[in-house]
Amino acid sequence: MEKNILKSVILLSVISICGCSGGSDVEETVWGQEVKEESVRISPEVSYELPDTIYAMSASVYKGRYAVCPLETQEYSAVLYDLQEGRVVNQFLHYGNGPSEVLLPDFYINGDTLCVRDLLKNRFYTVPCADFPDVNIHERKVEFMSADILPYNGQLLALNPYYWENEEMGISNGEEMLFVSDGSEVPYDKSKVFSLNVVQGSLMHSYAEEKVVFADMCEPSIVFFDSSLRPVKRISGPKDYELKYIDVQGELAYIGDIGYSYSSASCDDRYIYLLYFGTVIGDDEEDWEFADSDAYLFQLDWEGNLKGSYQLDGVNSYYAVVSAGAEPGTVDVSTIYPDRPNLQILHFDLNKAVAEK
């Protein structure tokens, strides 16, 4: 399995270019269609179907046991579901406009921390996952805007909403892709072209590797940063579509189709797991919840080497979320099926797939 993928990667171009930070060299790698063509189709080892009393479209799973399920219409914004016991063990972050309440929360897990951004109230919450099923919430006020935020060395690491470099459009904002803030600092220039609408995705951080990775949700792009937040490697591809952009009075927007590349991402101290669709959704599409084919899962190490490529049986929902499993080389994927309303949690063992190959 691993040899076949590495054989294909040799055929891909690898060059050094001038990076966007301090004139440093950034290793540039381009993935071709081989990363998909040589994928291994795998089925889940275990499947969990959550009860219909939990109205959730997705979930982030911690260590293969606890599923954090954002709720759509209930009193609390999330429940904690114990997959082993088959029951809800906690609920938290009440909907509302009062203190410690949320209006538009976004939930995701990085390492041992559950992160919650309230997109309307400028609040960022963290919950230590090691305390589950107890939920101990830490609240922080955030003055800046960002499409993704992580706790980082006692501060906050964020994606810059004014990062944009595009020769074809003639726009060079000269901003770094990432910044660090205590929450009150706003370290970007608001007079430049606003890019938050089109630069979105998943930030991941490993304290053990002292690296940060950004996987773009719209363009097929993965960027690796060192401990100084200097970009050191960029992986582009596989290229399945072309997106077009327009500057509308200082704000970037799409012209026509919206791309779905790395729609979800997760990591542990050994691997990075990227859920990839490689499809576009047009303005005229009515059914935009499901892709025409199952998603791919790319497994990388923290050096950016491709260690495995898989196609996941039964995962074709754009709401699907991948979570690192209890052991390196395992993942849990939440998804929904077109003919079944209940949320599904699928456990995949990549190590077993490699051994059988």
Salt bridges, closest charged atoms under 4 A:
GLU2 OE2 - LYS307 NZ 3.03
GLU27 OE2 - LYS233 NZ 3.58
GLU28 OE1 - ARG234 NH1 3.14
GLU45 OE1 - LYS352 NZ 3.16
GLU49 OE1 - ARG340 NH2 2.48
GLU75 OE2 - HIS94 NE2 3.05
ASP82 OD2 - ARG65 NH2 2.80
GLU85 OE2 - ARG65 NH2 3.52
GLU85 OE1 - ARG87 NE 2.68
GLU101 OE2 - HIS94 ND1 3.18
ASP106 OD2 - ARG117 NH2 2.82
GLU139 OE2 - ARG123 NE 3.05
GLU143 OE2 - LYS141 NZ 3.46
GLU175 OE2 - LYS192 NZ 3.51
GLU219 OE1 - LYS239 NZ 3.36
ASP226 OD2 - ARG230 NH2 2.90
ASP240 OD1 - LYS36 NZ 2.92
ASP294 OD2 - ARG41 NH1 2.96
GLU303 OE2 - LYS211 NZ 2.78
ASP313 OD1 - ARG41 NH1 2.29
ASP332 OD1 - HIS347 ND1 2.96
